[in-house]
Amino acid sequence: MRSPFDDRIAACRRRLEAVGAELLVCSPGPNLAYLTGFVESPSERHVLLVVPRNGPPTLVAPAMYESRLEPLELPDVRLWSDEADPLAVLEGVLEATLPERGDGATVLLDDRMWTTFNHDVRALAPDAEFGLASAALEELRLRKDDAELAALRRAGAIADRVSLAIRARGEDLLGTTEAALAAEIDSLLASEGGEEPAFETIVAAGPNGARPHHHPGDREIERGDPIVLDFGAFVDAGLEAGTARYPGDQTRTIVVGDPPAEYERVHEVVREAQQAAVEAVEPGVEAGEIDRVARSIIDGAGYGDAFVHRTGHGVGLEVHEPPYITAGNDRELEPGMVFSVEPGIYLGGRFGVRLEDLVVVTEEGCERLNDSPRGWEVGEDVGREQ
């Protein structure tokens, strides 16, 4: 049976031809996971995938990884032992796939390859021209396939269930510290089927909510505090060959008791901006237009200076990846693209409001991957919004 990674390698080769590159070299990170399913953190050991425009890919890796690599069923794996020189192995691969050490050919290197390995490849191919792997792979990773979308939907559903559970606590949230609530959210994400948190869970109460990326601390939640909750967990995509994972990412802002002055208006402005931006999503619309729609509503309400970040970011193997929903991005949206829509208003020393959902572009518009309540009220009687 053909693996989905076989299709991705084939698509990568076509992209290499389209951009005029002879070879692509990936190191541990999202590109390696995308092409093979193999997930590994960067280290001092050489783990490099070489994908030529013509011919099979070759993975250079430590011998100690042999059992982990077997399920990948890659056609060519070159293992090296710790007492051996990995550069000799890599040199042999480049000699076979890059005649005359480049001779002006273009080699694309992983955008996040450590300088050590970047230097090694360049030294072994002194006559090549070099570029970034994103020149070939960004176009492929932008549009999610069915397996990726299924994982992102599961991650969204997990975040929804956790959001409902936290909201249902109502008055019990009072007196809880930000850090304790963040730990509770992380635990709930795991119990609902998530793996590790996709990023540091944000719990920002009262004036801390005016900091978009506040780190949860020892502040206790008080009655009337607006509480910004931003969280999600990775889920396994369930692909045949590995453990590639996809994240959830959802933000809600809630209040226990009566909110402070102006809060309800601010929350409604953010909610209106988010809804309008989501409704503007469809194929052919520029990414920057989605940002403009959200920003125009917040500007019109007089809070433009308090909207201090872009409206959204792509989500896939990385929590932040293209397309970026920001002013000036003329990239046209296409079916299969997934990104956040998360306008916010941050009033320094007072409170902040952010609402975030992930959406996937469809043939006629978009599908929201989150549907937990977006209002600020808490309690078990707060129903799910349609």
Protein Blocks (a to p, Z undefined) as FASTA:
>chain_A
ZZfklmmmmmmmmmmmmnopabdcddedjklmmmnopacdddfbdcdddddfbdcddddd
dfklmmmmmmnopabdcdddfkbcfklmmmmmmmmmmgghlnopacdddfklcfklmmmm
mmmmmmbccddfklmmmmmmmpccfklmmmmmmmmmmmmmmmmmmmmnmmmmgopafklm
mmmmmmmmmmnopacdfbdcdddehjllmpmkaccdfbdcdehiacdddddddddehiak
lccdcdddddddddehjddehklmmmmmmmmmmmmmmmmgcghiafklmmmmmmmmmmmn
opmmmmcbdfbdcddfbfbdcddddehiacdcdehiacddddddddehiaccdddddddd
dfklccdfbfcdfbfbecjklccdZZ
